[in-house]
Amino acid sequence: MKINLQGKELEIVEVDFETHREEWNEYRLLDGGVVRVKLAILHVYRVLDEEGKPSSNRDGTPNFVVTSSTLVATKE
């Protein structure tokens, strides 16, 4: 699969992962309700450079593309 990053078309490869911890953020509304929100990662992809090697930013931070879903639950 390819993506466009900073004007370059680069290859990405999916990286397997295990969920270590997923926590809910809880917000208490002034009307007494509660909204809970959690981000869940669906896929992680490593960006490869033009030579097929793992890509990094200038400071050495590796480049990843992440797809996610935001889960929302409410309580009255």
Sequence and secondary structure as in RCSB ss.txt:
>XXXX:A:sequence
MKINLQGKELEIVEVDFETHREEWNEYRLLDGGVVRVKLAILHVYRVLDEEGKPSSNRDGTPNFVVTSSTLVATK
E
>XXXX:A:secstr
 EEEETTEEEEEEE          EEEE TTS EEEEEEEEEEEEEEB TTSSB B TTS B EEEEEEEEEEEE
 
